[in-house]
Amino acid sequence: MSKRDFDEKDEKELSKQEEKSVEEKWERDRLGALTWAAILIWAGVVMLAANLGAFNLMRAFTERLPLGLGNFPFEFGFFPIEAWSVFWLGAAVILLIQVVARLLIPEFRRPVTGTLIIAIIFFGLGIGQWQCVWPIILIAIGIGILLRGFTRKDGKE
C-alpha cells in the first residue's frame, strides 16, 4: 500500500468524522430550530394579517383617536409600518430573544455575535433607516467581542 492510498483513507475518515460532528452539533441545537420555526410562524401571521386587512383596520381605528394620535402606531416619524417592516422587526426581536437565551442558559450556550449581527440587519430592514443601523451594527460587534472575551475560559477559546 502506497503512502498516497494511506493519506486518501485518512483524509476520507477525517472528513466523515467532521461531517458527523457538524450534524450532531445541528441536531442538538434545539434553540436554533425553535428560533427559525418561530420566525416562519411570525411571517405567516404577519402576511395573513396583511391579506385580511388588519393593518388597514388598525389604521382606520387609530385615525379616530383623540389628541392627534391618528398616525400611531403606524408611523413613528421615521418609518411607516407595513407588512414587511413588521415581519423584519418581529424576526429581529425573535433573534434577540435567542441571543439572550444563549447567554443566560448554559445548555444553549454558543457564540452569539453572528446572530446579533443578523438581528440588527433585520432591525435595519424593518425600520429602513440604515444611517442609524450601521453604527448599531458596529456597537453590536463590539459588544459581542466583549461578551466573548468575558465568557471565555482561561486557556480555552
N, C-alpha and C positions, 0 to 999 in steps of 0.2 A: 504494500500500500504506500503510495507516494505521499509526500508532505502536503501536496495540493488537495488530495482527497480528504486527508485528515482535517485540513483547515476548512474545507467546504462543509464537512459534517459538523464541526464545532460551530461554525457560523450559523448553520441551519438550526442547531439545538438552541443556541443563544437567542436567535430571533423568535423561536417558538416560546421560549421562557418569557421573553419580553412581551410578546402578544398576550400570553396568559396573564401576566401581571397587570397589563393595561386593562384587559377585560375584567379581571377581578376588581380592579380599582373602580371601574364604572358601574359594575354590578352592585358594589357596596355603597355607592353614592345615592342613597335614597333621597336625600335632601335636594340634590340637583334634579332628579327626576320629578320630585314633587314641585319644585320651583317652575320648571318648564311646562309641566301639566297645568299649573295654576295660571301661567301666562297664556296658554292656549284657551283655557276656560274663560279668562278675562277677555281675550279677544272676541270670543264668541258672544259673550254677554254684551260687550260694547257694540258690536256690529248688529246684534239683534235689536238692541235699544235704538240704534240709529235707524234701522229699517222700519221699526214700528213707530217712529216719530217721537220718541221720548225726549230727545233734545229740543225739538220744536215746541213740544208741550210745556217743558220746563221754562223755556224762553218766554212763552206767552204768559205763563203764571208769574214769572218774576217781573215782567213789564207792568203788572198791576200792583206791585208792591209800593208802599209809600216811601217817602224820603229819598227819592231818586235812585233806588236800588234796582232799577229796571235792567241794568246790564249784569247784575250779579246773579249767578256765579259764572256767566258765560263769557264775560270779558273783564279781565283784571287790569286793563290799561296797557298790557304788554303782550297779551296773546289771546286770541279767540279760542274758545273750546269747541272743537269739533270731534267727530268720532275717532279719527286717527290720533289727535293730540291726547284725548282721554286714554286711548289704548297705550300710547307710549309712556304717559305719566304713570299709569297703573302698573305697567311692566317694570318701570324703574323702581317703584315702591316695592313690588314683589321681590326684585333682586336685592334691594337694600335690606329687606327682612331676611333674606338668605344670608347676606353678609353678617348681620347681627347674630343670627343663629350659629353661623360657623365660628364666630368669635366667642360666643358665650357657652356653647355646648361642646364639650371635649370630643364626643363621639363623632361630630361632624366637622371637626377642625381640619381645614385645608387652607392654602393660600387664597386670599380674597381680593388681591389687587386687581386682577383681571375682571372679576365680577363687578367690582366697584367702578371700574372704568366703563364697562358696558352699561351699568345703571345710569351713570352720568351722561353717556351718549344718548340713551333712551330719554332721559330727562330733557336733554337739549332738543331732541326731535319733538318732544311733547310741547315745549314752550316756544320753540322756533327762534330763540334768541341766542345765537352762537357767540356773540360778543360777551355774553355773561357766562356761557357754559365753558369755554376754553379755559379761563382762569380756574373754574371749579374743577375741571379735569386735572390741571396741574396740582391743585391743592389735594385732590383725592390721591393722586400718585404719591405725593409726599407723605400723606397720612398712612397710606398702605406700606410704604417703605419703613416709616417709623414703627408701625404696629408689628411688622415682621421682625424688625430689629429688637423690639421689646419681648416678643414671644419666642424668639429663637433660643434654643438651649445652648449652653457652652459646649463647643466642640461639634455641635450638630447644626445642619443647615435646615 
